[in-house]
Amino acid sequence: MARLAVVGVGRIGGEVAYLASTMGIADELVLYDSAPGLLKAQVLDMQHTGLATDISTDTRAIRDADVCVFSAGLPRNPSVKTRADLLEANSAAVNECAALLKGFDGIVITVTNPMDANNFLLCKRTGIPRERCIGFGGQLDSARFALALRNRGITGFSFVLGEHGEHQVPVFSTQSREIPISLREEILTELRGASMDVIKGKGGTVFGPALHIAHLARMVLTDARETVICSSVLEGEYGIDGCSLGVPVRIGRNGIGAIEEWHLDAWEQQKMNEAGTFVTDLCKKAVS
């Protein structure tokens, strides 16, 4: 039996809970939201599907979940220029989630933006070991990168490291041909704004993040030991310390089994250093 807890059941959190049920990822769900009306509506909507998944709203049950998805707080909207701008607005949600995770010994998947900083903060405030604190964003950014490459007829692996935000680091050195700096910068600019058309058109992203989060939860619960890009609290990897950043990690039942340190070319390493500096400063600001 697998139990999945979702803290924050709005657009993305609600869809993750639904996918986890329909895809057979979880047998039991624990749902929580600070808005009681929304929580009740989401539970009823799930129950009206006729799915056999057990649903609890008892916050005490979160402690016994195998995986907890933290997706509470304010989402990005057209008036929010960058994800980092949500740091102060979502600080209360981070504190609330940290309190709910007291005594928790499962795996946390942080979704709430700014995701990298919030993943670091949850790790430090709860005392949960860093390998059990996984930040979501790199899978989605990598999928958007794959689309940008495909639209340009470029073949090769598509991975995005760094911050889930303005300081993304698309890896071009694994492509089938040399990508000039001018084209790299063009694609990077496109990636930075990739979600905004969705946000402007329908109010927020749902399908992409929710599906990737569900897959990530399944990787944990099935002990897949696959390598994906997730945000991990770094302690010297890639020469970076004091923050959480998107890096290649091997995901399994115990969370992050290993952080892989890939060789980056000069352009990529410079961008990675910039991402580390930016997110580290953001983390310091949050704890000051």
N, C-alpha and C positions, 0 to 999 in steps of 0.2 A: 504494500500500500504506500502511495506517495502523497504527501500533503504539501500543497502549495499555498502560501499566504501572499496576499496582495494588499499592500498598504497604499491606499489611494486608488479608487476604482472609477475614475473618470474615463475619458476617451481611451487612453492607452491601457490603463490598468484593467478596466472592464473588458476590453477586447482580449487582453492576455488571459484573463480568467476564463473567458468563453472558449478561446482556442485551446487552452490547457485541458478543458473538459472534452471538447469535440475531437481533439487529436489523441485523446487517451493518455495525456502526459501526467495528469494527476487524478487520483481517486477521490481526494478530499480537498476542498477549498476553504480557506479562512479569509474572509473579506472584511476590510475596514476602510472607513472614510470618515473624515471629520464632519461631513455633511450627512446627517442621518437620513434625510429624504432621498438623496442620491443613492446611498447604500441600500436602503429598502427597495428602491426601484430596480437597481441592478440585480439584487437577489431574486426578486420576483420575476424579472425578465429571464434570468437563467432558469428558474424553476419552471417557467411556462414553456421551455423548450422540450420538457419531458426527459431531459438527460438525467442519468442516475447518479450523477456526482453529488456527494454530500457537501453541503455548504453550511459553514458556521460563521457567525459574526461575533463570537466570543474572543476578545483580544487576548485572553490568557492562552488560547490555543496557538497563537503565533509562535510562542516559545518552542513548541514541539513540531513546528513545520520543518520539512526537509529543505525547502527553498523559500525565501521571502523576497518578493519583488517590491522595491520601494519606488513608487511612482506618484507619490502625493505632491501637492504644491501647485503653484501657478505655472501653467504652460507658457511657452513662447507664443506671442501673437504679433501682428504686424507693427505694433508700436514698440516692441522690444527689439532693439537693434541686434544684440548678440545674446547668446545663452548666458554669458558671464554676468550680464546685467541683472539676472535673476538671483544672484547670490544672497543679497539681503532679504529679498521678498520671500525666499524659500527657506530661510534660516529656521523659522519656527517649525516647519514641516520636518526638517532634519532632526531637531531636538525632540519632537514628538515621536518620530520613528525610533530614535535611539532609546527612548524610554520604553517603547513597546518591545524592543529587542533585548531587554534585560533578561539574562539567563538563556538566551538563544544560542544553540550550538549547531545551527544549520548553515546554509550558504545564503548570503545577501547579494541580490542583484540590484544595483543602484541605477535608476533611470532618471530621476528628478534632476533638472538642470539648475546650475551648471554641474553636470554629472561628475566630471573628474574631481572637482573640489569637494563635492558632496560625498563621493565615495571615500575620499581621504578622511573627511570629517567624521563620517559614520564609523570608520575603522578606529579612529582615535578615541571617539567619545564612548563607544561601546566596549572597547577592548577586544573585539573579535579579531582573531589573527588575520593578517593581511591576505593570506591565501584563500580565505573564505569571504572576502569582500571583492566582488566583481562589478566593475562599472560597464554599463551597456552603452554602445555608441559606435564602436569600431566596425562592427558587422554591417550596420546601416550605411556608414560612410563608405565602406569598401564596396557595397552594392551600388551606391551612387557613382563611385569612381569607375566601376566596371561599365556602367551605362555611358559615362562620358567617353571612355576609351572606345567602346563599341561604336558609338556614333561617329568616331573619327577613323574607324577602320584599323585601330591599333589592337594587337593581340598580345596576351601575356597575363600574368597574375595581377590581381587588383587588390591591393592592401593599402589601408590608410592607418597610419600610426598617429601619435601625438594627441592633441586635445580634440575633444568632440566639440568643435567650435571653429573660431577664426584661425586657430593655430593647428590646423590639420597638417599631416605630413603624408601626402600620397607617395607611394614608393614606385618610382619610375625605373629604377635600375634593373628591375626584373622583366622589363618589357622586351618584346621581340626585336626592337630596334632602338637606337639612341634617340631620346626625346630632347629636343633643344630646350634651353631654359625659358625662352619666350613662350613656348607651347605649354611647358610645365606651369608657368605662372598663370596662363590663360585658364587651364583646367582647374588649378587651385582656386582661382576666383569664382569659377562656376560652382565648385563644390561648396564653397562658403555660403553661397546663396541658394543651394539646391532645394532646401525645404521651404523657402519663402513663397514660391508660387503655390505650393500646397496649402500653406497657412492662409494666404490671402484668399484662395479659392474656396476652402471648406472649413477654415477656422483652426486647423491643426493637423499634423500628421498622425495617422492611425495604422494603416495596413502594414507599411514597411516596418516600423519599429515593433509593433505587436508581434508580427510573425517571427522576426529575428529573436525577440526576447523569449518567445515560446520555445524556439529551437534551442536557445542557450540553456533554458531550464531543463529541457529534455537531455541535453548533453551531460548536465550535472547528474540528473537522476538515473541515467543509463550508464554512467561511468564511461562515456564515449572516448575520453582521452584524445580528443581532436584539438588541433591547433587553430585558433581563431584570434581575431584582434579584440581585446577587451582592455578596459582600464584597470590597472593594477597599481597598488601602492608600491612605489619604487624605493629601494634601499641601495642605491649605487648602480643599478642596471642602467645602461646607456649613459653612464656618468651623471645620473640625476638622482636626487634624494629630496625628501620632504614634500612629495605630492603624489598624485595618482595620474597615470597617463596611459593612453592606448598603446599597447605593445603586443607582440605575438605571445599567447599563453596556451598551455595545454590544459584543457578543461576536462574534469572528471568528477567523481563522486565527492571528493574532498575539496572541490573548488579548483583553484589554480595549482596544478601539479608542478608546473615549471614555467619560468619566463625565458623565452628564447631571445638571445641577443643576435640580431641579424647585422650583417655588414651593410652600412649605408654609405652612399657616395657623398661627396662634399656638400652638394645642395641639400640632400636629405638630412644629413647630420646637422647642418646649420639650422634648418627648420625645426628639427627635433630639439636642439638646444634652446631655441626661441620658445617652443612650446613648454619646455621644462621651466624656464624662467617665468613665463607668464602664469602658469598654473601654480607654481610654488608661491609666487607673490599673492595670488588669489587666496590660497590656503592660509597664508600668514594673516591676510586681511580678515579672514573669517574667524580666526581664533584670537585676534587682538582685542 
